Every structure is written in C-alpha cells, then in structure tokens.
C-alpha cells in the first residue's frame, strides 16, 4: 500500500498510498565515535504476548463460498511522507553513479508471472498497477502474491495452482481489504511464511495476517494467525500497520510495520514484532511473540525498519532503515539488532538496540523516464527496500537520485549498501570493520529481470536510462 493510487470500486475498497510527515523526536544518549553514532539502552516499549490459530486454508480444496461482503471505500488520499515534497538533495554531496557496465549474465529461466488480468478475474474487475508484490521460491515451487491475486508455479514457469484472489491465502473474505503481501520460504525448516495487512469494513480495526505452511508444499494447508495492529490507545487510532516487512533468522520470524491512523493523518512510527519460529513450525496452539513500539532513531521517529533475511550463523537479528526525515536527502543509515532472540520462545523479552552509521548520500529519486511515453514513472521514495544478512555482512538497498557521467540530468537509480562485521565470530553484534572505498558494479543499459511479467515489461528497456549505483560505506569500529 505504498506510494501508489488504487481503488476497489463497485463495493470494493479503494486505496491510495499511506504516507505522512515524520515528526522529529530527539533521541537521547547519542555518542560519536568515528563514523558511527550509537544509542545504547534506547527507550522503547516491549510487550510479550501469544497468538492462536485463526483459521486454515487448503489450496488443493479452495472453498467456493468465501464471504463476498464488500468492504466499502477506503477514504484516504495521498500524503507526503516527507515535509519536502520535491525530490532532491540539501546539505549532502551529490550522488555519482558507479561506472556503467555492459556485463550481463545469462538468464536461467523466465516466464510470465501474475498479471493485471489475473487480478481482474479474481478480484471482481479491480486491477492494480504496479502492484505490491511478494515472491518466494523453494522445493521447486514459486509463490507470487500481489495486489490482489496469487499463483503457485513450478520453477520452470508451469502453473501449479491459481490464479486465486490473494485473500484466499489468508482465509479472508474475497472483497475484504488487504494489501502489501510478502512471503518467504525457510529452507532450514521447510516452511513457507506469508504476510499481508488487513483492515475491516467499518474501518474500526486492522491487523497483519500471517500464513504458515509447514509441509514444504505450498498447495497444501496454510495456518493463519492474526496480529492486532489497531492500537486503540495510539494517537489518531484506530490504526493499522502499513507495508508489513518480513525478516527471519534461526530463532524467530520478524515483521515490521508503519503505524498510521486508519482515517486520519497521524503516524505513530515503526512497530516490530518478533514471533517464535519454533512455535510457528510446530503449529503450537499458543505462539509466543514480542511487540516493540515507541521506536526512534537519529533524532526522529523510526519508520520502515526493514528486518533482515538472515542466511548463515548470526549472533543477532539485524534491521536497517534510511534516515531522511525531511525528504531533503541524507547520508546516514539506522542499524538495529535484537539479541538473545531465543527469549521470545520462552515468553521473555529479548534486547533491542540501535545505532546510526554514516553512508554515501541518497535522496528521493525523480520520476524515471519511460521509453515511448512522455509521462514519468513514479520511482517511489528513499526508504530501505530490502536487507540481507549473509555470512557476516549486512546488505541493504534503496531508491535514490543519481548523476551519470556526461549527463546533466538527475536520474532515478538505486543504491546498495554493504555493512560488514568486524569479526564473524565476535559476540558484539555492533562491531564492524573499516572498509576501503570500493564499488562492485553498476547496471544501467542492459538490465534483465530473472522473472518478467506484464507489470514489469516496461522496465527491461526503461533501465537503460536508470543508473544503478552501489552504495559505498565507510565504517569504523564501534560498540553500543
């Protein structure tokens, strides 16, 4: 439900992007050392709880009598997430792209994914372009949920099941309001996880739906859990958790949302949920979780704190977020860590800590040139879009503005950030090493997608005019 205008008409919900002005909130206890600012013992709220199963869905026997009750219209208009509406930089150095390269690798396979027509057929004529998309792969299957349809494929592109209305996967009525699906296959437990935001028809309550399939075969039974995000005591609430983000490590599943008022402009910041993976995989009747709220970092309320998909051993679950509270560009990133992760399964509270590090500059990108059209494509904003922790290094990526050699026009692009650990065996989750300046590669002219579908067909040629830049990050040793 991010940065796009959508509608569900004829009894369907209509949705416009949920955005707001991030208000300043000073974070105490900041200490500078090298390029890192760390905030130990930061103030936040942490509440343990349990979830119980809300329903099950067997995709080999999709029910035909799901509720068709309409959710009505969702009365929201577009609002800026930054106080400055125009993209660009102020107070940071211009961003120069990496050298353009023509080096590409051969595609392993490609096939058409979920299309606008799939959404229209399964969602009463409603189509969403571009959609919010989830994509996960495992055991020879590919699961692709979007707004508002999903299909299960084999990795060769042949359809196994679907397309279905995306609400089927979460045991919701076909016309109920949902948005922003994500999914992941956890190879270590042979389990599929999928999430989506839900808002009820009277606009009095909301939740994040979490669907779990422990068989390894996504066409079999999924168990659904509900994480309440209404927060009746919050500013402007009832509220909902916009754009749920998904992460995982060996101990827990992590979901981060942005809490907005359902009907008003209020924004209450990022919310983090740590949910016991062992409880979910065992399909326990009581799933332990911990909710972290009242989060702030870098002198502002925290927003879009992206949890990492953790691959390999790690002594913490990491998160990252961009810091551009005024929409004028920035050169800082927030890094978060949850330690003692196993406490969640024990009904206890793990430790959450955070710090601010200096990165290369980034800023809200301008519209991207669309080949064969005079209109520009909305390139979104500069929030962090993905985070991976792979063998001791933390990687992140975001949309940004870049300048290309011999080109006077500012372009939309993407920046990648590598945050390496000082020691992969160090017990200090915040100890990193200094990196020499380096740039791995950039792609500007011959970009290919591993998976193409009608939503992204324009991008094959569009990326010839959009320079992708690797983020160069300089870190000193620091501790929380």
N, C-alpha and C positions, 0 to 999 in steps of 0.2 A: 504494500500500500504506500509505495514510496515515490514521490515526485512524478506522478502521472495523474491524468484526469480520467476517471472511469465512471461508468453508470450501469446500474442494473434497473432497467425500466420495465413497465408492464407488471408491476408487482415485485420486481427485483430491487435490491438495494443499489443505490448509486454511491460511488466512492470517488472522492478527489484526494489527492495526496495530503497526508497529515504532516504538517510542518509547523514550526513555531520559532519564536525568538528565544534563544538560550540566554537566561538571565545570569548575571555574574554572581558568584558565591565564593568568597575568599577561602582558600584552604590554608589552615594554619600548619606550622611545623615544617615549612619547606627549608631544606638545607642544600646549598650549592656545593658541588664538588666536581671539577672538570666540566663535562658537558651534561652531567646528569643532575636533576633535581629530584630528591626522593622525599617522600612523605611517609614516615613511619607512624604506626598507630593512628592512621587516619580515622576520622569519625564516620561511622555508618551504622545502620541498623541491621541486625541479623536475627531472623526468626525461623526456627525449625518447625517442621510440620510433616504430615503424611498425606499421600494421595491414595485413593481407592479406584478400582476399575469402574469406568463409566459406561462401557459397552464393548462389543466385539463386532468385527466385520470379516466375513469370509469372502474374499473376492472371487472364489470359484462358484459362489452362490449369491450373487449380488441381489439384494431384495428389490422387488419392483414396487413396493408400497411405502417407500420412504416418504416422509412428510413433504407435501408440496406447499405448505403455508408460506406465504410471501412475507419477507421481512420489511417491506416498505422501502422508503427512500432514506438514504443516509445524508442528512442535511449539513454537509461540510463543504467549504470552499478551500481553494489553495491558500496557504500561508507560508511566508518565508521562514526557513529555519534559522537564517542569519539576519541580523539587523541591517546589513547592507545587501541590497537586492542584486546589484550588478556584480558579475564575477570579476575577479582580478586580484592583484596584489597590492598591499600597502605596508611598507615598513620591512619587507623582506626582499632578498635579492631575486631578480627574475630567474625563472626556471629554464634551463637549457637542456634540450633533449640529448640523449645519447646518440652516437653516430648511427646513421641509418644503415641497415644491412639487408642484403637480398637473400641471406642464407635461410633456407626453409628445409624442413624435413617432410618426408612423405607421410600422408595420412594412412593410418592403419585401416580405418573404415569410416564411412559416413552414411547417414541416412536421414530421412525426414523425420522430425520429431512432432510433438503436439502442435497443432496449427490453430489458427483462428476459427476455422470451420469446426474443428473438434470442440472448441469452447462453445460455439453457437449451437451445435447439435445437442450437446449435453447440458447446456445451461440456458435453455429457453430463448435462444437467439442472441444472447449477450456475448460480445466479443471484446477482448482487452488487448490493446497493442501499444507498447510492448507489455507483456505480462510479467508479473513476478514469477520467477522460476526456481524450482528445486530440481536437482539432478543427482542421482546416486547409482552406483554400479557395484555389483558383487555377485558371485556364484553364477556367472553367465547371464545375469539379468541387468537391465537398465530400467530404473523407475524415474519417470519425469512428471512431477505435478507442477502445474502452472495455474494462474488465474484464468479460467476456472474449470480445468479438466485435467485428467491424468491418464497415462498409458504405461503399460509394462511391456518392455521389449526384450528379446534376446540381444546379445551384443552384436549380432550381425544385422540388426535392424528389423527383424521379423517381429510382428506383433504377437505377444502372448495373451494379453488381456487389455480391453479398453478400445476406444477411449470411454471413460466414465466421467461424470460430474465429480469434481475434486472433493466435494463434501462426502461422497460415499466412503472415501478412505478414512474419514474421521467420524463416521456414524452420525452425521448431521443431516437435517432436512435439506432437500435439494435446492431450496430457494433461500436458505438462511445465509446470512452474511459471513463470509470467510475471506481471508486474503493472506498473501505472503507465505506460501508454502516453502518448506525446506526439508531435505531428507539426507540421510547418511547411512551407509552400510558399514557396520563394525565387524571387520573380519575376525577379530580376536574372539568374539562371542557369537559369530554367525547370526547377527541380529540387525534388523532394519529399524531405523528410527525416522519419524516424520513429524513435523510440527506445522501449525497454522494458527492464525488469530481468528477468533470468533466474537461477534457482537450480537446480542439478542435483538429481536424485532422491536421491543419498546425502547431500545437504547438505554436500558437501565442497568445493564451488566455485560461483562466481557470476560474472556478467558483465553488462554493458549491451550489448544488441543495437542496432545502428544500421543501419537500412534506407534505401537511397538509390535514387530513381528519377529519371533524368536526361532522360527523354523528354518530360516535361510532362504525360503521360497516365498517371494512377496505376493504370490497369488493365493496364499493360504490365509489363515486367520490373523488379524491385527487386533490388539487390545488397546483401547483408547482410555486416556486419563485426562482430566481437566485441571488446569492450573488457574485459579481465580485471579484475575487482574483488575477487578472492579475498584478496589481500594476506596471504599465509601468515605473514609476519613481524609483522603487526599485533597489537595487544592483543586477545585473545579470538578471533582468526581461526582457521579460515577465515571470511571476512567477505563482505558483499555491499553494493552501492551502492543504498540505498533511495531511492525517489522521485526518479528522474533528472529533472533540469530542463534545458530546452533553450533555447539562445540562438544568435544568428548575427549576423555583420557581413560586411563586404565581403571579409574575408580568411579567416575560419575559422567552423566550427561549434563551439559550446561546450556541454559537458554538465557539470552539477554534480550530485553525489550526496552522500548522507549515509552514511558507512561504519559499519555495525553488524556485530557478531558474528552469524553465522547461528544459532547455538544458545544463545548466552549474552547477558548484558545489556550488554556493552561497546559503547561508542560512541567512534569514532575521528575524528569530525569530518567536515567537508565536504571533498570531493575535486573538483577542477576539471580538466577535460580540454579542451584547445584542439586542434582537428582541422582540418587544412588543407582548406579548401573547394575550392580549385582541384584538389587531388588527388582528392577525392571526385567532383567534377563530371566530371573526365576519366576516371573509373573506373580510376585508376592501380593497378598491382599492389602498390605499396607506398605506403600512406597515412601521411604524417607527422603525429605528434601530440606534445603535451607534457602530462604529468600534474603538477599542483600538489597537494601534500599538506602535512600538518602546519600547517594554517592556524589562526590565532587572531586575534581582534579584540575590542576593548573589554573586555579582561580575562577573556575566556572563549574556549573552543574554538569555532571557527566552525561554524555549522550552517545548512543550507538557504540557500546563497549563490546567489541567483537571477540567471542571466545575462540580459542584455537582448536583446530582438529589436530590432536597430538598423535604423532607417529613415533614409535620407539620409546625407550625409557625416559622418564622425566620426574623430577622431584617436586613438581608443581604443575598446576594448570594455569596457562598464561592467557591473557587477554590484551588486546591493543585497541586504542581509539585515537582518532585525529583530534587536534585541538585548534579549532578556528572559530572561537565563539562569536566573533563579529563579522565573519564572512569576508574578511579582508586579506586572507592568506596567513599562513603560519609556517614555522619551521620546528614544531615540537610534536612529539607523539606521547601518548599516555601508555604505560606498560603496567599491567596488573598481574598479580599472582595469587592463587589460592593454594595454600599449603595445608598439610595434614588433611588431605582430601578424604581419607578413609573415615573421618569423623562423621561424615554425612550418613553413612550406612549404620552408624552406631547411635543415631539420633542426637548427635552433638554438633557443634558449630566449628567449622574449620576457620583458618585465619585468612583474611583478605587484606592485601597490601598493594600499594601502587607507587609509581614514580613518574616523573616527566623526563624525557630524553630529547636531545637536540637532533634534528634530522635535516635532510635537504628541504628546501622550501616547497610548498604546494599551495594551491588555491583553487577556488571554484572554477571549473572549466567553462569556456564559452560554448555556444552551440556548435555542433560538428557539421561540417559540410556534407551534404547528401548528394551523391552523384546523380545527375539527371533531374535535379529539383532545385528550386530557388529557396525552399524552406530549409531551416536547420534542424538537426536532430537534438533533442534535449540530452545533454551529456550528464545530467544529474548534478550532485554537489561533491564535496571533497571528504565525505565520511569514509572511513575504512570499510572495504567491501569483503575482505577475506583475510584470515590469519591461519597460518600453519606452523606447528612446532615439529620440526623434522630433524632427528638426530642431533639435538642440541642447539639448533638455530631456529629463531623465530622469524617468520616471513609474513609480510603484510602488503596489501596493495590498495590503492585508492585512485579515483579520477582526479585529474589536475589540469592546470593550464601549462602549456609548454611553448617554447620558441624553438624553431628549427633553423639550422644553419642556412643562410642565404634566403630566408623567408621572413619578411617583416610582419606577417600576420600571426597573432597569437592563436594557437591551436588547442583543441581538446586532446588530452592524452591520458596516460596512466603512469603512475609511479609505483615501483616495487621497493620495499624496504627489507633489508636483512639485518637482524639483530642477533649476533652470535653470542653464545655463552662463553664466559672466560674459561670455564672448565666444565666439561660434560659430566664430571663426577663430583663437582662442587656441591656441597649441601646448601649453599647460599643461593636462593632462587634468583637473586638480582645481581649476580656478579658476572659481568661481561668483559670482553677484551677490546682493546683499541684496534680498529680496522684501518688499514691503509686505504686511500681513495682508490676505488676501482669501479668499473662498470662492466656488467656481464654481457648484456646485449640489448638491443632495441629492435623493435619491429615497426615498420611504417608503411612499406609499399606492397609486400606480398604476404599479408596475413591470411591464414586459413583457420577455420574452426574445425576441430575434430568432429563435432556434430553440428550439422546445419539443419535449420528448419525454416518455415516461412517467416517467422518473426525476425530472424537474423540474416536473411538472404542479402539485404542491402549492405550489410557490414563487410562482406567479402571484398567489395571494391571500395567501400567507404574508408576502410582502414588505410588505404593508400594515402589519404590526406590527414590521418590522425597519427601523430607520432607517439609511440610508447617509450617511456623513459624509465630506466632502472633507478630506484632511489639509492643514493649513496649516503651511508650513515656512519657517523664518526662517534664512537663511544669510548669513554674512559672507564676505569674500574670504579664501581660504586656499590654501595650496600644500602639497604633500607634502614 
